Amino acid sequence: MDKFIVVAGNIGAGKSTLVRLLSDRLDFKPFYEPVSDNPYLADFYADMKKWAFHSQLYYLTRRLLIHKELLSVAGSVIQDRSVYEDAEIFARNLFLQGDISKRDYNVYQDLYHILIKLLPPPNLIIYLQANVETLEKRIALRSRDYESNIPRIYLERLNILYEEWMNSFTESPILVIPCDSLNLVEDNTHIHKVIEAVRDKLTGRTVMH
């Protein structure tokens, strides 16, 4: 593996779109988040307390498999969401709001900390920063049935945890991209600006924030 980039951000921030565009333009191999494969996802959104631990454990397991695969790639890779977000954002939020018990959360955290000790950190984390209004609009546009009833307060809490994580994470360089007015699909100037910022960050030059 040469360069390893992670695209991070809340639900609906545009991670998969950016991963696709950057992999095409920069010749990185993409690794997408295993969304539709999660057998617990629809149940989780219908009853978070019952299915939270199962869903998060599935994601952690899948992320380990993805990391094993990307480490064997000869070139550069770009990943849609990271193992750090699984633990520091989503599992933590579910624990704080009482949907994962302390006992289950401790087991999850033990597994997570063992896992990250075995994995090399990314060369760069791209954080797509968006307000809740933007997230809700984009979630509605993609019309996934299991996302139709996501509570607004859930997205708000995730945003708070993302900001806390970004302010404390020191394992990798971070490129913050405000994306409330970003249109990566229809505006080529936007994607060109992001690509240049990524290249600059990877080489240590000053970039957009």
C-alpha positions as CSV (number, residue, x, y, z in Angstrom):
1,M,0.0,0.0,0.0
2,D,1.3,3.5,-1.0
3,K,-1.0,6.2,0.3
4,F,-4.0,5.6,2.5
5,I,-6.8,8.2,2.6
6,V,-10.0,8.1,4.6
7,V,-13.1,10.1,3.8
8,A,-15.0,10.8,7.1
9,G,-18.3,12.5,7.8
10,N,-21.9,12.2,9.1
11,I,-24.7,10.3,7.3
12,G,-25.5,12.1,4.1
13,A,-22.3,14.2,4.0
14,G,-21.3,12.9,0.6
15,K,-18.5,10.5,1.5
16,S,-19.3,7.9,-1.2
17,T,-19.5,10.5,-3.9
18,L,-16.1,12.0,-3.0
19,V,-14.5,8.5,-2.7
20,R,-15.7,7.7,-6.2
21,L,-14.6,11.0,-7.7
22,L,-11.2,11.0,-6.0
23,S,-10.5,7.3,-6.9
24,D,-11.3,8.1,-10.6
25,R,-9.2,11.3,-10.7
26,L,-6.2,10.3,-8.5
27,D,-6.1,6.6,-9.4
28,F,-6.8,5.3,-5.9
29,K,-8.5,2.0,-5.3
30,P,-11.8,2.7,-3.5
31,F,-13.1,0.8,-0.5
32,Y,-16.8,1.6,0.2
33,E,-18.7,1.4,3.5
34,P,-20.6,-1.9,3.7
35,V,-24.1,-0.3,4.0
36,S,-26.6,-2.5,2.2
37,D,-24.8,-5.7,3.4
38,N,-25.6,-5.0,7.0
39,P,-28.3,-7.5,8.0
40,Y,-29.2,-5.4,11.1
41,L,-29.5,-2.0,9.5
42,A,-33.2,-1.7,8.9
43,D,-34.0,-3.3,12.3
44,F,-31.5,-0.9,13.9
45,Y,-33.2,2.2,12.5
46,A,-36.6,0.8,13.6
47,D,-35.4,-0.1,17.1
48,M,-32.0,1.3,18.0
49,K,-31.9,0.0,21.6
50,K,-32.5,-3.6,20.6
51,W,-30.2,-3.7,17.6
52,A,-27.5,-1.1,18.3
53,F,-24.8,-3.5,19.7
54,H,-25.4,-6.1,16.9
55,S,-25.2,-3.4,14.2
56,Q,-22.0,-1.8,15.6
57,L,-20.3,-5.2,16.0
58,Y,-21.1,-6.0,12.4
59,Y,-19.5,-2.8,11.2
60,L,-16.4,-3.3,13.3
61,T,-16.0,-6.9,11.9
62,R,-16.5,-5.7,8.3
63,R,-14.0,-2.9,8.8
64,L,-11.4,-5.3,10.0
65,L,-11.9,-7.4,6.8
66,I,-11.7,-4.2,4.7
67,H,-8.4,-3.2,6.4
68,K,-6.9,-6.6,5.8
69,E,-7.8,-6.3,2.1
70,L,-6.6,-2.7,1.6
71,L,-3.2,-3.5,3.3
72,S,-2.5,-5.9,0.4
73,V,-3.1,-3.3,-2.3
74,A,0.0,-2.4,-4.3
75,G,-1.0,1.2,-5.0
76,S,-2.9,3.9,-3.1
77,V,-6.3,3.4,-1.5
78,I,-9.2,5.6,-0.4
79,Q,-11.7,4.4,2.2
80,D,-15.4,5.5,2.8
81,R,-15.6,5.9,6.6
82,S,-13.0,4.5,9.0
83,V,-12.9,2.2,12.0
84,Y,-12.3,5.2,14.1
85,E,-15.7,6.6,13.3
86,D,-17.4,3.3,14.1
87,A,-16.1,3.5,17.6
88,E,-15.5,7.2,18.4
89,I,-18.8,8.5,16.8
90,F,-21.4,5.9,16.3
91,A,-20.8,3.4,19.1
92,R,-20.1,6.1,21.5
93,N,-23.2,8.0,20.6
94,L,-25.4,4.9,21.1
95,F,-23.8,4.3,24.5
96,L,-24.3,7.9,25.6
97,Q,-27.9,7.8,24.6
98,G,-28.5,4.5,26.4
99,D,-28.9,2.3,23.4
100,I,-25.8,0.2,24.2
101,S,-25.3,-1.1,27.8
102,K,-22.1,-0.3,29.6
103,R,-21.2,-4.0,29.6
104,D,-21.6,-4.3,25.9
105,Y,-19.8,-1.0,25.3
106,N,-16.8,-2.1,27.3
107,V,-16.5,-5.3,25.3
108,Y,-16.8,-3.3,22.1
109,Q,-14.1,-0.8,23.2
110,D,-11.7,-3.6,24.2
111,L,-12.1,-5.1,20.7
112,Y,-11.7,-1.7,19.0
113,H,-8.5,-0.8,20.9
114,I,-6.9,-4.2,20.1
115,L,-7.9,-3.7,16.4
116,I,-6.4,-0.2,15.9
117,K,-3.1,-1.2,17.4
118,L,-2.8,-3.7,14.5
119,L,-3.7,-1.1,11.8
120,P,-1.6,1.6,10.3
121,P,-3.2,5.1,10.5
122,P,-4.3,6.9,7.3
123,N,-1.9,9.3,5.6
124,L,-4.8,11.7,5.4
125,I,-8.4,12.0,6.8
126,I,-10.7,14.2,4.7
127,Y,-13.6,15.3,7.0
128,L,-16.8,16.4,5.2
129,Q,-18.3,19.0,7.5
130,A,-22.1,19.6,7.1
131,N,-24.9,21.0,9.1
132,V,-28.0,19.0,9.9
133,E,-30.1,20.7,7.3
134,T,-27.7,19.7,4.6
135,L,-27.6,16.1,5.9
136,E,-31.4,15.8,6.0
137,K,-31.7,17.2,2.4
138,R,-29.1,14.7,1.0
139,I,-30.6,11.8,3.0
140,A,-34.0,12.6,1.5
141,L,-32.6,12.8,-2.0
142,R,-31.1,9.4,-2.0
143,S,-34.4,7.8,-0.7
144,R,-33.1,4.8,1.2
145,D,-36.1,3.3,3.1
146,Y,-34.1,2.4,6.2
147,E,-32.9,6.1,6.5
148,S,-36.4,7.7,6.2
149,N,-37.0,7.9,9.9
150,I,-33.6,8.9,11.2
151,P,-34.3,11.4,14.1
152,R,-33.0,14.9,13.7
153,I,-31.5,14.8,17.2
154,Y,-29.5,11.6,16.2
155,L,-27.8,13.5,13.4
156,E,-27.2,16.5,15.7
157,R,-25.5,14.3,18.3
158,L,-23.3,12.7,15.6
159,N,-22.2,16.1,14.4
160,I,-21.2,17.1,17.9
161,L,-19.1,13.9,18.3
162,Y,-17.5,14.3,14.9
163,E,-16.4,17.8,15.9
164,E,-15.0,16.5,19.2
165,W,-13.2,13.7,17.4
166,M,-11.7,16.0,14.8
167,N,-10.4,18.3,17.5
168,S,-8.7,15.5,19.4
169,F,-7.5,13.0,16.7
170,T,-3.7,13.2,16.3
171,E,-2.8,10.0,14.4
172,S,-3.2,11.5,10.9
173,P,-3.3,14.8,9.1
174,I,-6.8,16.1,8.7
175,L,-8.3,18.1,5.8
176,V,-11.6,19.7,6.8
177,I,-13.9,20.5,3.9
178,P,-17.1,22.5,4.6
179,C,-19.7,21.0,2.3
180,D,-23.0,22.7,2.9
181,S,-22.5,24.6,-0.4
182,L,-20.4,22.0,-2.1
183,N,-21.7,20.4,-5.2
184,L,-19.3,17.7,-6.3
185,V,-21.6,16.1,-8.8
186,E,-22.6,19.1,-10.9
187,D,-19.8,21.7,-10.4
188,N,-16.4,20.7,-11.8
189,T,-14.8,23.7,-10.1
190,H,-15.7,22.3,-6.7
191,I,-14.2,18.9,-7.3
192,H,-11.0,20.5,-8.8
193,K,-10.6,22.6,-5.7
194,V,-11.0,19.6,-3.4
195,I,-8.5,17.5,-5.5
196,E,-5.9,20.3,-5.3
197,A,-6.5,20.6,-1.5
198,V,-5.9,16.8,-1.1
199,R,-2.7,16.9,-3.2
200,D,-1.5,19.9,-1.2
201,K,-2.2,18.2,2.1
202,L,-0.5,15.0,1.1
203,T,2.6,17.0,0.2
204,G,2.5,19.2,3.3
205,R,1.6,22.4,1.6
206,T,-1.0,24.9,3.0
207,V,-4.5,24.1,1.9
208,M,-8.2,25.2,2.2
209,H,-10.0,24.8,5.5
